[in-house]
Amino acid sequence: GRLLQAYRTLGAHRCERDGVHGYRFACWAPNAERVSVVGDFNGWDGRVHPMRLLRPGGIWEIFIPDLPDGERYKFEIRSSQGGVVSQKIDPYGFFFELPPASASIVWDLGRHQWQDQRWMEARAGRNFWLDEPMAIYEVHLGSWRRVAERGNACLTYRELAEQLVPYVEEMGYTHIELLPVMEHPFSGSWGYQVVGFFAPTSRFGPPEDFKAFVDVCHQHGIGVILDWVPGHFPKDAH
């Protein structure tokens, strides 16, 4: 319960073993009798990629070679209590299918090259809370503006970088506060029913596009605050 950087170990991480590239999967399921990785790459068959249990901590892991980005996956878990078999998303997943689909997606997070070094260096020497005034623009990304030409679709992360950031800057705000942007199954919750705390919702684009949005904010001198709502975890079966 004190592993504050568990996301660096658990979940799906691109790595290399013995010169072979692939993904290492790990999840914590101490009461499981069996855990497997299932996806399109193995016909969603839990017999193909069973994970090994690392005792005594209850961590299950497996390395799957030559797995490309974009593959959908879930963990198939057989409970030691009655042998019930269920498929669960990766709680540490970085990318998910567009709801109402719910699979996790393997994804390399190293696609974006940050250009906000000046902001990060300056931020280290500032104290907004005590020494400088703050003006925070709170916004739900799915509601701020729509695109009529695309059937009233939401703006993408990159479109928000082009339109929202200049607006906030012109209005004189110092920070943008995003209503929960983590992955959630029900759009009507405004993001307050999170299932993927480590994944920006795919509604507006892939993870690197969210990084690009934050990057543009910082380049314009605007800080980004994320609402974090663990108390609203939903009860969806996946």
ABEGO torsion letter per residue (X at the ends): XABAAAAAABEBBBBBBGGBBBBBBBBBBAABABBBBBBAAAGGBAAABBBBBBOAAGBBBBBBBGBBBGBBBBBBBBBABGGBBBBBBBAABABBBBOABABBBBBBAAABBBAAAAAAAAAAABBAAAABBBBBBBBBAAAABBBAAAGGBBBBAAAAAAAAAAAAAAAGBABBBBBBABBBABAAAGGABBABAABBBAAAEBAAAAAAAAAAAAAAGBBBBBBBBAAABBABAX
